[in-house]
Amino acid sequence: MALTRFEMAARAARELHDGSYVNLGIGLPTLVPNYVPEGVTILLQSENGILGVGPYPTEAEVDPDLINAG
C-alpha cells in the first residue's frame, strides 16, 4: 500500500538529525517541518532562498509577505 503525502513527510523527517542543514524543494518537502521530532533542531532552507523556515503557521502566525509555493 502506498504512503500518503503526510506519511512520506513524516518518514523523511525521521531521517533528520539534530544540527542538520536541510534544503527543501517545493511541494511535498514543505510538509517535512511539521514532523521534525521534538528536541531536534535543524536549519531549513527553501528553494526560494528563505532560511529558517519551519512548520506551517497557524492563522495567528501567517505572514502575508511570505508565500508557500507548495
N, CA, C, O and CB atoms as a CASP TS submission, in Angstrom:
PFRMAT TS
TARGET T0000
AUTHOR 0000-0000-0000
METHOD Language model
MODEL 1
PARENT N/A
ATOM      1  N   MET     1       0.845  -1.184   0.000  1.00  0.00           N
ATOM      2  CA  MET     1       0.000   0.000   0.000  1.00  0.00           C
ATOM      3  C   MET     1       0.891   1.247   0.000  1.00  0.00           C
ATOM      4  O   MET     1       1.870   1.319   0.742  1.00  0.00           O
ATOM      5  CB  MET     1      -0.962  -0.002   1.229  1.00  0.00           C
ATOM      6  N   ALA     2       0.549   2.205  -0.821  1.00  0.00           N
ATOM      7  CA  ALA     2       1.339   3.434  -0.943  1.00  0.00           C
ATOM      8  C   ALA     2       1.158   4.329   0.282  1.00  0.00           C
ATOM      9  O   ALA     2       0.112   4.312   0.931  1.00  0.00           O
ATOM     10  CB  ALA     2       0.944   4.200  -2.218  1.00  0.00           C
ATOM     11  N   LEU     3       2.189   5.104   0.584  1.00  0.00           N
ATOM     12  CA  LEU     3       2.111   6.064   1.679  1.00  0.00           C
ATOM     13  C   LEU     3       1.370   7.314   1.222  1.00  0.00           C
ATOM     14  O   LEU     3       1.402   7.664   0.042  1.00  0.00           O
ATOM     15  CB  LEU     3       3.519   6.427   2.190  1.00  0.00           C
ATOM     16  N   THR     4       0.709   7.980   2.151  1.00  0.00           N
ATOM     17  CA  THR     4       0.090   9.270   1.849  1.00  0.00           C
ATOM     18  C   THR     4       1.182  10.331   1.837  1.00  0.00           C
ATOM     19  O   THR     4       2.313  10.066   2.243  1.00  0.00           O
ATOM     20  CB  THR     4      -1.030   9.624   2.889  1.00  0.00           C
ATOM     21  N   ARG     5       0.854  11.504   1.383  1.00  0.00           N
ATOM     22  CA  ARG     5       1.804  12.627   1.391  1.00  0.00           C
ATOM     23  C   ARG     5       2.310  12.886   2.806  1.00  0.00           C
ATOM     24  O   ARG     5       3.496  13.140   3.015  1.00  0.00           O
ATOM     25  CB  ARG     5       1.145  13.906   0.820  1.00  0.00           C
ATOM     26  N   PHE     6       1.404  12.818   3.768  1.00  0.00           N
ATOM     27  CA  PHE     6       1.751  13.116   5.155  1.00  0.00           C
ATOM     28  C   PHE     6       2.638  12.019   5.751  1.00  0.00           C
ATOM     29  O   PHE     6       3.554  12.309   6.520  1.00  0.00           O
ATOM     30  CB  PHE     6       0.480  13.282   5.997  1.00  0.00           C
ATOM     31  N   GLU     7       2.369  10.784   5.403  1.00  0.00           N
ATOM     32  CA  GLU     7       3.209   9.670   5.860  1.00  0.00           C
ATOM     33  C   GLU     7       4.611   9.768   5.260  1.00  0.00           C
ATOM     34  O   GLU     7       5.600   9.488   5.937  1.00  0.00           O
ATOM     35  CB  GLU     7       2.565   8.317   5.486  1.00  0.00           C
ATOM     36  N   MET     8       4.695  10.169   3.981  1.00  0.00           N
ATOM     37  CA  MET     8       6.019  10.342   3.349  1.00  0.00           C
ATOM     38  C   MET     8       6.796  11.472   4.022  1.00  0.00           C
ATOM     39  O   MET     8       7.999  11.344   4.253  1.00  0.00           O
ATOM     40  CB  MET     8       5.866  10.634   1.833  1.00  0.00           C
ATOM     41  N   ALA     9       6.117  12.577   4.338  1.00  0.00           N
ATOM     42  CA  ALA     9       6.775  13.700   5.005  1.00  0.00           C
ATOM     43  C   ALA     9       7.263  13.293   6.390  1.00  0.00           C
ATOM     44  O   ALA     9       8.377  13.644   6.781  1.00  0.00           O
ATOM     45  CB  ALA     9       5.819  14.898   5.111  1.00  0.00           C
ATOM     46  N   ALA    10       6.441  12.555   7.136  1.00  0.00           N
ATOM     47  CA  ALA    10       6.834  12.092   8.468  1.00  0.00           C
ATOM     48  C   ALA    10       8.021  11.141   8.378  1.00  0.00           C
ATOM     49  O   ALA    10       8.924  11.189   9.214  1.00  0.00           O
ATOM     50  CB  ALA    10       5.654  11.401   9.171  1.00  0.00           C
ATOM     51  N   ARG    11       8.020  10.289   7.381  1.00  0.00           N
ATOM     52  CA  ARG    11       9.132   9.341   7.195  1.00  0.00           C
ATOM     53  C   ARG    11      10.416  10.089   6.883  1.00  0.00           C
ATOM     54  O   ARG    11      11.471   9.753   7.420  1.00  0.00           O
ATOM     55  CB  ARG    11       8.817   8.335   6.064  1.00  0.00           C
ATOM     56  N   ALA    12      10.346  11.100   6.022  1.00  0.00           N
ATOM     57  CA  ALA    12      11.525  11.903   5.690  1.00  0.00           C
ATOM     58  C   ALA    12      12.049  12.639   6.920  1.00  0.00           C
ATOM     59  O   ALA    12      13.261  12.745   7.107  1.00  0.00           O
ATOM     60  CB  ALA    12      11.194  12.907   4.577  1.00  0.00           C
ATOM     61  N   ALA    13      11.148  13.147   7.758  1.00  0.00           N
ATOM     62  CA  ALA    13      11.545  13.884   8.959  1.00  0.00           C
ATOM     63  C   ALA    13      12.329  12.998   9.921  1.00  0.00           C
ATOM     64  O   ALA    13      13.193  13.486  10.650  1.00  0.00           O
ATOM     65  CB  ALA    13      10.313  14.456   9.664  1.00  0.00           C
ATOM     66  N   ARG    14      12.037  11.709   9.928  1.00  0.00           N
ATOM     67  CA  ARG    14      12.760  10.790  10.821  1.00  0.00           C
ATOM     68  C   ARG    14      14.225  10.639  10.413  1.00  0.00           C
ATOM     69  O   ARG    14      15.037  10.167  11.208  1.00  0.00           O
ATOM     70  CB  ARG    14      12.082   9.414  10.829  1.00  0.00           C
ATOM     71  N   GLU    15      14.573  11.030   9.196  1.00  0.00           N
ATOM     72  CA  GLU    15      15.959  10.948   8.723  1.00  0.00           C
ATOM     73  C   GLU    15      16.796  12.147   9.170  1.00  0.00           C
ATOM     74  O   GLU    15      18.021  12.125   9.045  1.00  0.00           O
ATOM     75  CB  GLU    15      15.984  10.844   7.205  1.00  0.00           C
ATOM     76  N   LEU    16      16.156  13.176   9.682  1.00  0.00           N
ATOM     77  CA  LEU    16      16.864  14.397  10.061  1.00  0.00           C
ATOM     78  C   LEU    16      17.494  14.243  11.438  1.00  0.00           C
ATOM     79  O   LEU    16      16.911  13.650  12.345  1.00  0.00           O
ATOM     80  CB  LEU    16      15.912  15.604  10.043  1.00  0.00           C
ATOM     81  N   HIS    17      18.684  14.784  11.570  1.00  0.00           N
ATOM     82  CA  HIS    17      19.424  14.698  12.833  1.00  0.00           C
ATOM     83  C   HIS    17      19.642  16.089  13.395  1.00  0.00           C
ATOM     84  O   HIS    17      19.705  17.064  12.648  1.00  0.00           O
ATOM     85  CB  HIS    17      20.778  13.979  12.635  1.00  0.00           C
ATOM     86  N   ASP    18      19.755  16.179  14.691  1.00  0.00           N
ATOM     87  CA  ASP    18      19.981  17.445  15.362  1.00  0.00           C
ATOM     88  C   ASP    18      21.196  18.148  14.751  1.00  0.00           C
ATOM     89  O   ASP    18      22.258  17.543  14.601  1.00  0.00           O
ATOM     90  CB  ASP    18      20.178  17.229  16.878  1.00  0.00           C
ATOM     91  N   GLY    19      21.037  19.415  14.403  1.00  0.00           N
ATOM     92  CA  GLY    19      22.119  20.208  13.840  1.00  0.00           C
ATOM     93  C   GLY    19      22.236  20.136  12.328  1.00  0.00           C
ATOM     94  O   GLY    19      23.141  20.741  11.754  1.00  0.00           O
ATOM     95  N   SER    20      21.341  19.409  11.670  1.00  0.00           N
ATOM     96  CA  SER    20      21.406  19.273  10.212  1.00  0.00           C
ATOM     97  C   SER    20      20.971  20.557   9.508  1.00  0.00           C
ATOM     98  O   SER    20      20.141  21.310  10.018  1.00  0.00           O
ATOM     99  CB  SER    20      20.532  18.105   9.750  1.00  0.00           C
ATOM    100  N   TYR    21      21.543  20.790   8.335  1.00  0.00           N
ATOM    101  CA  TYR    21      21.075  21.817   7.415  1.00  0.00           C
ATOM    102  C   TYR    21      20.335  21.081   6.315  1.00  0.00           C
ATOM    103  O   TYR    21      20.879  20.153   5.716  1.00  0.00           O
ATOM    104  CB  TYR    21      22.262  22.701   6.843  1.00  0.00           C
ATOM    105  N   VAL    22      19.106  21.480   6.040  1.00  0.00           N
ATOM    106  CA  VAL    22      18.262  20.749   5.112  1.00  0.00           C
ATOM    107  C   VAL    22      17.735  21.696   4.042  1.00  0.00           C
ATOM    108  O   VAL    22      17.164  22.741   4.354  1.00  0.00           O
ATOM    109  CB  VAL    22      17.098  20.063   5.853  1.00  0.00           C
ATOM    110  N   ASN    23      17.932  21.321   2.767  1.00  0.00           N
ATOM    111  CA  ASN    23      17.413  22.091   1.651  1.00  0.00           C
ATOM    112  C   ASN    23      16.115  21.438   1.213  1.00  0.00           C
ATOM    113  O   ASN    23      16.109  20.294   0.757  1.00  0.00           O
ATOM    114  CB  ASN    23      18.442  22.170   0.473  1.00  0.00           C
ATOM    115  N   LEU    24      15.022  22.163   1.352  1.00  0.00           N
ATOM    116  CA  LEU    24      13.727  21.654   0.927  1.00  0.00           C
ATOM    117  C   LEU    24      13.394  22.170  -0.461  1.00  0.00           C
ATOM    118  O   LEU    24      13.685  23.319  -0.793  1.00  0.00           O
ATOM    119  CB  LEU    24      12.632  22.051   1.924  1.00  0.00           C
ATOM    120  N   GLY    25      12.784  21.318  -1.266  1.00  0.00           N
ATOM    121  CA  GLY    25      12.257  21.748  -2.555  1.00  0.00           C
ATOM    122  C   GLY    25      10.890  22.370  -2.314  1.00  0.00           C
ATOM    123  O   GLY    25      10.603  22.852  -1.218  1.00  0.00           O
ATOM    124  N   ILE    26      10.052  22.356  -3.340  1.00  0.00           N
ATOM    125  CA  ILE    26       8.693  22.850  -3.166  1.00  0.00           C
ATOM    126  C   ILE    26       7.737  21.668  -3.212  1.00  0.00           C
ATOM    127  O   ILE    26       8.109  20.584  -3.661  1.00  0.00           O
ATOM    128  CB  ILE    26       8.332  23.903  -4.254  1.00  0.00           C
ATOM    129  N   GLY    27       6.535  21.865  -2.761  1.00  0.00           N
ATOM    130  CA  GLY    27       5.549  20.788  -2.766  1.00  0.00           C
ATOM    131  C   GLY    27       5.638  19.950  -1.515  1.00  0.00           C
ATOM    132  O   GLY    27       5.656  20.478  -0.403  1.00  0.00           O
ATOM    133  N   LEU    28       5.693  18.638  -1.695  1.00  0.00           N
ATOM    134  CA  LEU    28       5.702  17.701  -0.571  1.00  0.00           C
ATOM    135  C   LEU    28       6.780  18.001   0.471  1.00  0.00           C
ATOM    136  O   LEU    28       6.487  17.922   1.664  1.00  0.00           O
ATOM    137  CB  LEU    28       5.890  16.305  -1.086  1.00  0.00           C
ATOM    138  N   PRO    29       8.021  18.344   0.079  1.00  0.00           N
ATOM    139  CA  PRO    29       9.030  18.592   1.122  1.00  0.00           C
ATOM    140  C   PRO    29       8.662  19.686   2.106  1.00  0.00           C
ATOM    141  O   PRO    29       9.175  19.694   3.224  1.00  0.00           O
ATOM    142  CB  PRO    29      10.325  18.944   0.485  1.00  0.00           C
ATOM    143  N   THR    30       7.793  20.606   1.730  1.00  0.00           N
ATOM    144  CA  THR    30       7.430  21.662   2.676  1.00  0.00           C
ATOM    145  C   THR    30       6.583  21.143   3.824  1.00  0.00           C
ATOM    146  O   THR    30       6.351  21.870   4.790  1.00  0.00           O
ATOM    147  CB  THR    30       6.690  22.767   1.962  1.00  0.00           C
ATOM    148  N   LEU    31       6.112  19.897   3.743  1.00  0.00           N
ATOM    149  CA  LEU    31       5.378  19.287   4.853  1.00  0.00           C
ATOM    150  C   LEU    31       6.321  18.709   5.906  1.00  0.00           C
ATOM    151  O   LEU    31       5.914  18.509   7.051  1.00  0.00           O
ATOM    152  CB  LEU    31       4.452  18.192   4.332  1.00  0.00           C
ATOM    153  N   VAL    32       7.558  18.442   5.543  1.00  0.00           N
ATOM    154  CA  VAL    32       8.514  17.785   6.437  1.00  0.00           C
ATOM    155  C   VAL    32       8.681  18.515   7.770  1.00  0.00           C
ATOM    156  O   VAL    32       8.701  17.851   8.806  1.00  0.00           O
ATOM    157  CB  VAL    32       9.857  17.674   5.753  1.00  0.00           C
ATOM    158  N   PRO    33       8.804  19.853   7.801  1.00  0.00           N
ATOM    159  CA  PRO    33       8.998  20.522   9.100  1.00  0.00           C
ATOM    160  C   PRO    33       7.903  20.245  10.115  1.00  0.00           C
ATOM    161  O   PRO    33       8.142  20.336  11.319  1.00  0.00           O
ATOM    162  CB  PRO    33       9.096  21.996   8.895  1.00  0.00           C
ATOM    163  N   ASN    34       6.714  19.911   9.654  1.00  0.00           N
ATOM    164  CA  ASN    34       5.623  19.607  10.589  1.00  0.00           C
ATOM    165  C   ASN    34       5.879  18.332  11.383  1.00  0.00           C
ATOM    166  O   ASN    34       5.216  18.090  12.391  1.00  0.00           O
ATOM    167  CB  ASN    34       4.312  19.480   9.835  1.00  0.00           C
ATOM    168  N   TYR    35       6.820  17.525  10.947  1.00  0.00           N
ATOM    169  CA  TYR    35       7.065  16.225  11.571  1.00  0.00           C
ATOM    170  C   TYR    35       8.461  16.085  12.189  1.00  0.00           C
ATOM    171  O   TYR    35       8.847  14.987  12.591  1.00  0.00           O
ATOM    172  CB  TYR    35       6.867  15.144  10.555  1.00  0.00           C
ATOM    173  N   VAL    36       9.216  17.178  12.267  1.00  0.00           N
ATOM    174  CA  VAL    36      10.531  17.119  12.914  1.00  0.00           C
ATOM    175  C   VAL    36      10.313  16.808  14.388  1.00  0.00           C
ATOM    176  O   VAL    36       9.535  17.492  15.053  1.00  0.00           O
ATOM    177  CB  VAL    36      11.328  18.466  12.730  1.00  0.00           C
ATOM    178  N   PRO    37      10.986  15.788  14.909  1.00  0.00           N
ATOM    179  CA  PRO    37      10.777  15.389  16.302  1.00  0.00           C
ATOM    180  C   PRO    37      11.100  16.512  17.299  1.00  0.00           C
ATOM    181  O   PRO    37      11.999  17.322  17.073  1.00  0.00           O
ATOM    182  CB  PRO    37      11.628  14.173  16.616  1.00  0.00           C
ATOM    183  N   GLU    38      10.360  16.539  18.386  1.00  0.00           N
ATOM    184  CA  GLU    38      10.610  17.492  19.474  1.00  0.00           C
ATOM    185  C   GLU    38      12.050  17.337  19.950  1.00  0.00           C
ATOM    186  O   GLU    38      12.530  16.216  20.120  1.00  0.00           O
ATOM    187  CB  GLU    38       9.612  17.273  20.656  1.00  0.00           C
ATOM    188  N   GLY    39      12.732  18.442  20.165  1.00  0.00           N
ATOM    189  CA  GLY    39      14.103  18.403  20.651  1.00  0.00           C
ATOM    190  C   GLY    39      15.151  18.338  19.551  1.00  0.00           C
ATOM    191  O   GLY    39      16.344  18.439  19.837  1.00  0.00           O
ATOM    192  N   VAL    40      14.733  18.172  18.300  1.00  0.00           N
ATOM    193  CA  VAL    40      15.668  18.156  17.175  1.00  0.00           C
ATOM    194  C   VAL    40      15.676  19.547  16.554  1.00  0.00           C
ATOM    195  O   VAL    40      14.639  20.046  16.118  1.00  0.00           O
ATOM    196  CB  VAL    40      15.278  17.063  16.113  1.00  0.00           C
ATOM    197  N   THR    41      16.845  20.165  16.518  1.00  0.00           N
ATOM    198  CA  THR    41      16.987  21.486  15.931  1.00  0.00           C
ATOM    199  C   THR    41      17.690  21.353  14.589  1.00  0.00           C
ATOM    200  O   THR    41      18.794  20.817  14.503  1.00  0.00           O
ATOM    201  CB  THR    41      17.766  22.437  16.874  1.00  0.00           C
ATOM    202  N   ILE    42      17.038  21.848  13.546  1.00  0.00           N
ATOM    203  CA  ILE    42      17.629  21.822  12.209  1.00  0.00           C
ATOM    204  C   ILE    42      17.470  23.201  11.592  1.00  0.00           C
ATOM    205  O   ILE    42      16.621  23.981  12.024  1.00  0.00           O
ATOM    206  CB  ILE    42      16.968  20.724  11.311  1.00  0.00           C
ATOM    207  N   LEU    43      18.280  23.506  10.584  1.00  0.00           N
ATOM    208  CA  LEU    43      18.158  24.752   9.847  1.00  0.00           C
ATOM    209  C   LEU    43      17.634  24.401   8.470  1.00  0.00           C
ATOM    210  O   LEU    43      18.274  23.658   7.725  1.00  0.00           O
ATOM    211  CB  LEU    43      19.523  25.523   9.768  1.00  0.00           C
ATOM    212  N   LEU    44      16.467  24.937   8.132  1.00  0.00           N
ATOM    213  CA  LEU    44      15.830  24.637   6.863  1.00  0.00           C
ATOM    214  C   LEU    44      16.061  25.766   5.867  1.00  0.00           C
ATOM    215  O   LEU    44      16.041  26.944   6.226  1.00  0.00           O
ATOM    216  CB  LEU    44      14.334  24.396   7.060  1.00  0.00           C
ATOM    217  N   GLN    45      16.279  25.390   4.619  1.00  0.00           N
ATOM    218  CA  GLN    45      16.422  26.347   3.535  1.00  0.00           C
ATOM    219  C   GLN    45      15.459  25.917   2.446  1.00  0.00           C
ATOM    220  O   GLN    45      15.433  24.746   2.068  1.00  0.00           O
ATOM    221  CB  GLN    45      17.902  26.423   3.008  1.00  0.00           C
ATOM    222  N   SER    46      14.669  26.845   1.937  1.00  0.00           N
ATOM    223  CA  SER    46      13.723  26.504   0.883  1.00  0.00           C
ATOM    224  C   SER    46      14.289  26.932  -0.471  1.00  0.00           C
ATOM    225  O   SER    46      15.229  27.723  -0.536  1.00  0.00           O
ATOM    226  CB  SER    46      12.348  27.172   1.141  1.00  0.00           C
ATOM    227  N   GLU    47      13.717  26.412  -1.532  1.00  0.00           N
ATOM    228  CA  GLU    47      14.203  26.699  -2.882  1.00  0.00           C
ATOM    229  C   GLU    47      14.122  28.167  -3.241  1.00  0.00           C
ATOM    230  O   GLU    47      14.864  28.632  -4.106  1.00  0.00           O
ATOM    231  CB  GLU    47      13.429  25.903  -3.884  1.00  0.00           C
ATOM    232  N   ASN    48      13.238  28.906  -2.596  1.00  0.00           N
ATOM    233  CA  ASN    48      13.141  30.330  -2.910  1.00  0.00           C
ATOM    234  C   ASN    48      14.097  31.168  -2.063  1.00  0.00           C
ATOM    235  O   ASN    48      14.020  32.397  -2.066  1.00  0.00           O
ATOM    236  CB  ASN    48      11.713  30.813  -2.707  1.00  0.00           C
ATOM    237  N   GLY    49      14.992  30.504  -1.341  1.00  0.00           N
ATOM    238  CA  GLY    49      16.067  31.202  -0.642  1.00  0.00           C
ATOM    239  C   GLY    49      15.790  31.602   0.788  1.00  0.00           C
ATOM    240  O   GLY    49      16.620  32.276   1.398  1.00  0.00           O
ATOM    241  N   ILE    50      14.662  31.216   1.348  1.00  0.00           N
ATOM    242  CA  ILE    50      14.356  31.584   2.734  1.00  0.00           C
ATOM    243  C   ILE    50      15.074  30.633   3.673  1.00  0.00           C
ATOM    244  O   ILE    50      14.988  29.415   3.516  1.00  0.00           O
ATOM    245  CB  ILE    50      12.824  31.560   2.998  1.00  0.00           C
ATOM    246  N   LEU    51      15.781  31.184   4.647  1.00  0.00           N
ATOM    247  CA  LEU    51      16.433  30.376   5.677  1.00  0.00           C
ATOM    248  C   LEU    51      15.601  30.400   6.941  1.00  0.00           C
ATOM    249  O   LEU    51      14.963  31.404   7.258  1.00  0.00           O
ATOM    250  CB  LEU    51      17.863  30.883   5.961  1.00  0.00           C
ATOM    251  N   GLY    52      15.608  29.296   7.658  1.00  0.00           N
ATOM    252  CA  GLY    52      14.942  29.244   8.948  1.00  0.00           C
ATOM    253  C   GLY    52      13.439  29.061   8.881  1.00  0.00           C
ATOM    254  O   GLY    52      12.731  29.426   9.820  1.00  0.00           O
ATOM    255  N   VAL    53      12.935  28.501   7.784  1.00  0.00           N
ATOM    256  CA  VAL    53      11.504  28.231   7.715  1.00  0.00           C
ATOM    257  C   VAL    53      11.158  27.106   8.678  1.00  0.00           C
ATOM    258  O   VAL    53      12.043  26.356   9.091  1.00  0.00           O
ATOM    259  CB  VAL    53      11.074  27.869   6.272  1.00  0.00           C
ATOM    260  N   GLY    54       9.925  26.979   9.032  1.00  0.00           N
ATOM    261  CA  GLY    54       9.531  25.945   9.984  1.00  0.00           C
ATOM    262  C   GLY    54       8.194  25.349   9.628  1.00  0.00           C
ATOM    263  O   GLY    54       7.778  25.399   8.470  1.00  0.00           O
ATOM    264  N   PRO    55       7.512  24.781  10.612  1.00  0.00           N
ATOM    265  CA  PRO    55       6.208  24.169  10.349  1.00  0.00           C
ATOM    266  C   PRO    55       5.209  25.181   9.791  1.00  0.00           C
ATOM    267  O   PRO    55       5.379  26.393   9.928  1.00  0.00           O
ATOM    268  CB  PRO    55       5.652  23.545  11.628  1.00  0.00           C
ATOM    269  N   TYR    56       4.173  24.652   9.165  1.00  0.00           N
ATOM    270  CA  TYR    56       3.133  25.512   8.609  1.00  0.00           C
ATOM    271  C   TYR    56       2.560  26.383   9.715  1.00  0.00           C
ATOM    272  O   TYR    56       2.249  25.873  10.791  1.00  0.00           O
ATOM    273  CB  TYR    56       2.015  24.673   7.937  1.00  0.00           C
ATOM    274  N   PRO    57       2.412  27.689   9.482  1.00  0.00           N
ATOM    275  CA  PRO    57       1.966  28.598  10.545  1.00  0.00           C
ATOM    276  C   PRO    57       0.487  28.441  10.872  1.00  0.00           C
ATOM    277  O   PRO    57      -0.318  28.017  10.042  1.00  0.00           O
ATOM    278  CB  PRO    57       2.242  30.030  10.147  1.00  0.00           C
ATOM    279  N   THR    58       0.161  28.796  12.101  1.00  0.00           N
ATOM    280  CA  THR    58      -1.243  28.872  12.494  1.00  0.00           C
ATOM    281  C   THR    58      -1.821  30.150  11.887  1.00  0.00           C
ATOM    282  O   THR    58      -1.077  30.977  11.360  1.00  0.00           O
ATOM    283  CB  THR    58      -1.408  28.853  14.064  1.00  0.00           C
ATOM    284  N   GLU    59      -3.124  30.314  11.957  1.00  0.00           N
ATOM    285  CA  GLU    59      -3.753  31.524  11.428  1.00  0.00           C
ATOM    286  C   GLU    59      -3.139  32.790  12.042  1.00  0.00           C
ATOM    287  O   GLU    59      -2.957  33.791  11.349  1.00  0.00           O
ATOM    288  CB  GLU    59      -5.267  31.491  11.693  1.00  0.00           C
ATOM    289  N   ALA    60      -2.823  32.744  13.337  1.00  0.00           N
ATOM    290  CA  ALA    60      -2.263  33.916  14.018  1.00  0.00           C
ATOM    291  C   ALA    60      -0.825  34.198  13.591  1.00  0.00           C
ATOM    292  O   ALA    60      -0.350  35.324  13.738  1.00  0.00           O
ATOM    293  CB  ALA    60      -2.319  33.719  15.527  1.00  0.00           C
ATOM    294  N   GLU    61      -0.131  33.200  13.068  1.00  0.00           N
ATOM    295  CA  GLU    61       1.277  33.360  12.693  1.00  0.00           C
ATOM    296  C   GLU    61       1.492  33.640  11.200  1.00  0.00           C
ATOM    297  O   GLU    61       2.625  33.883  10.786  1.00  0.00           O
ATOM    298  CB  GLU    61       2.039  32.121  13.077  1.00  0.00           C
ATOM    299  N   VAL    62       0.448  33.612  10.397  1.00  0.00           N
ATOM    300  CA  VAL    62       0.586  33.803   8.952  1.00  0.00           C
ATOM    301  C   VAL    62       1.174  35.162   8.652  1.00  0.00           C
ATOM    302  O   VAL    62       0.725  36.173   9.192  1.00  0.00           O
ATOM    303  CB  VAL    62      -0.764  33.648   8.250  1.00  0.00           C
ATOM    304  N   ASP    63       2.190  35.192   7.782  1.00  0.00           N
ATOM    305  CA  ASP    63       2.817  36.435   7.338  1.00  0.00           C
ATOM    306  C   ASP    63       2.399  36.643   5.882  1.00  0.00           C
ATOM    307  O   ASP    63       2.803  35.871   5.012  1.00  0.00           O
ATOM    308  CB  ASP    63       4.400  36.388   7.493  1.00  0.00           C
ATOM    309  N   PRO    64       1.603  37.663   5.606  1.00  0.00           N
ATOM    310  CA  PRO    64       1.098  37.873   4.246  1.00  0.00           C
ATOM    311  C   PRO    64       2.199  38.191   3.234  1.00  0.00           C
ATOM    312  O   PRO    64       1.955  38.153   2.028  1.00  0.00           O
ATOM    313  CB  PRO    64       0.089  38.990   4.250  1.00  0.00           C
ATOM    314  N   ASP    65       3.399  38.500   3.705  1.00  0.00           N
ATOM    315  CA  ASP    65       4.511  38.775   2.793  1.00  0.00           C
ATOM    316  C   ASP    65       5.250  37.518   2.369  1.00  0.00           C
ATOM    317  O   ASP    65       6.125  37.581   1.506  1.00  0.00           O
ATOM    318  CB  ASP    65       5.479  39.729   3.438  1.00  0.00           C
ATOM    319  N   LEU    66       4.913  36.370   2.962  1.00  0.00           N
ATOM    320  CA  LEU    66       5.524  35.104   2.588  1.00  0.00           C
ATOM    321  C   LEU    66       4.493  34.228   1.906  1.00  0.00           C
ATOM    322  O   LEU    66       3.329  34.195   2.304  1.00  0.00           O
ATOM    323  CB  LEU    66       6.115  34.391   3.816  1.00  0.00           C
ATOM    324  N   ILE    67       4.928  33.519   0.876  1.00  0.00           N
ATOM    325  CA  ILE    67       4.019  32.651   0.125  1.00  0.00           C
ATOM    326  C   ILE    67       4.592  31.248   0.106  1.00  0.00           C
ATOM    327  O   ILE    67       5.783  31.071  -0.150  1.00  0.00           O
ATOM    328  CB  ILE    67       3.796  33.177  -1.325  1.00  0.00           C
ATOM    329  N   ASN    68       3.767  30.252   0.372  1.00  0.00           N
ATOM    330  CA  ASN    68       4.172  28.858   0.302  1.00  0.00           C
ATOM    331  C   ASN    68       3.794  28.336  -1.081  1.00  0.00           C
ATOM    332  O   ASN    68       2.621  28.096  -1.364  1.00  0.00           O
ATOM    333  CB  ASN    68       3.503  28.007   1.439  1.00  0.00           C
ATOM    334  N   ALA    69       4.799  28.163  -1.938  1.00  0.00           N
ATOM    335  CA  ALA    69       4.556  27.691  -3.310  1.00  0.00           C
ATOM    336  C   ALA    69       4.136  26.234  -3.335  1.00  0.00           C
ATOM    337  O   ALA    69       3.645  25.747  -4.354  1.00  0.00           O
ATOM    338  CB  ALA    69       5.804  27.878  -4.167  1.00  0.00           C
ATOM    339  N   GLY    70       4.326  25.522  -2.209  1.00  0.00           N
ATOM    340  CA  GLY    70       3.952  24.107  -2.154  1.00  0.00           C
ATOM    341  C   GLY    70       2.479  23.941  -2.085  1.00  0.00           C
ATOM    342  O   GLY    70       1.987  22.814  -2.033  1.00  0.00           O
TER
END
